[in-house]
Amino acid sequence: MPPRKNPLDLTAIPFEGFEPSGPPADQIYGHIRAAILRMEIPPGSLLSETEVGLRFGASRTPVREAFTHLREAGLIVTRPSRGNFVTRLSEPRLREAQFLREAIELAVVARLCAVGMPETFVTEAKLNLTRQATAIADNNDIEFQDQDDQFHAILAEATGYPRVPILLAQEKTVLDRLRVLSLSDRGHKARLLAEHGDILSAVRVRDLVQAQAAMTHHLASVLDLISDLRDSHGDYFE
């Protein structure tokens, strides 16, 4: 499928200036990465270093460094003599990421059921569920996705293993754009919230069978959407 060559409206990306505490390249990368994962910059789009530099008021060096990070993250691909393009969704890569994510998440709930979930993390998870409900009521898809991510991060951090939330976040990144396409359905978000509650309840009483069953059911919903999304957004896929 040919790349998109239409100019992008980068002014839609929120930016109020660089924070003095961090390198400009990292901040440009963070803003572009978020815009790609939230589908504000669609798959297949031509991403111009010049236009990005103008949007952020940055010189060529930090922009090029940011683009290097985007390539390393698998979010853009450089085609010689043609430019930098946002990668399209790959069904094999999505399925691989889901396989790895499921392995991590099931190990997380197994660990928490075996040793118990610290009460500070239980409190944090319960507050997170409240924030998810608020996001649904406000019909705020971006906030809901952020809170969804945070819920799973809380469980991962509760294991006490520092690398677990990092590895989980890496695989979830591959799935983020697929999730964004599915979150416009308020009923779907409500089901995800209910499933989060079921997972937390099972973990709190250390019911391994129920916790893993609830997590497996919850994670399966993402890949169930692929066929439908291919029909409605075929140009986003390879």
C-alpha positions, 0 to 999 in steps of 0.5 A, a space after each residue: 500500500 503506498 505511503 500517505 503523502 498529504 501534509 500533516 497538521 502538526 499544530 494539533 500536537 500540544 506544545 508550549 515550549 521545551 522544559 529546561 529539565 530535559 533534552 529537546 530531542 527527548 521531548 520532541 520524541 515524546 510528543 511525536 510518539 504520543 501523537 502516533 500512538 494516539 493516531 493523531 498522526 495516522 499510519 503511513 503518514 509522511 513525517 517531515 523533519 523540516 515540518 517537525 523542526 518548525 512545529 517545535 522551534 528546534 534545529 536539525 540536530 535534536 529533530 534527527 535524534 528524535 527521529 532516530 528514537 522513533 525508528 528504534 521504537 518501530 514507529 517510523 521507517 525511513 525510505 531512501 529518497 522518499 522520506 520518513 513514514 509512520 509504520 502501518 499496523 502489522 497483524 503478525 507483530 500485533 499477535 506477537 506483542 499480545 502473546 508476550 503481553 499475556 505471558 507477562 500479565 498472567 505471571 504478574 497475577 500469579 505472583 500477586 496471588 502467591 505473595 499478596 498484593 501490598 495494600 498501598 498498591 490495592 489503594 492505588 488500583 482502586 483509585 485508578 478504577 474511579 478515574 477510569 469511570 470518570 473518563 468514561 463518563 466524560 467520554 475522554 478516550 485519551 484519559 481512559 487509555 492512560 488510566 487503562 495503562 496505569 492500571 496494568 502498570 500498578 499490578 506490574 509494579 506491585 510484583 516488586 520486580 522493577 523490569 516487569 513494568 518496563 517489559 510490559 510497557 514495551 509490548 503494550 506500545 505495539 498494541 496502543 494504536 489498535 486500542 485507540 481505534 476500539 475506544 470510541 465505543 463507550 460500551 467497550 470502555 465500560 466492559 474493560 472497566 468491569 474486567 479490571 474490577 474483576 481482575 483486582 477482586 480476584 487478586 485481592 483474595 488471591 484466587 489464582 484460577 479466577 485471576 488468570 481467567 479474568 486476565 485472559 478474558 480481558 486481554 483476548 478482547 484486543 485481538 478479537 477486534 483485528 478483523 473488524 478494524 481491518 475492514 473499517 481501517 484497511 489503509 492503516 494495516 500493512 
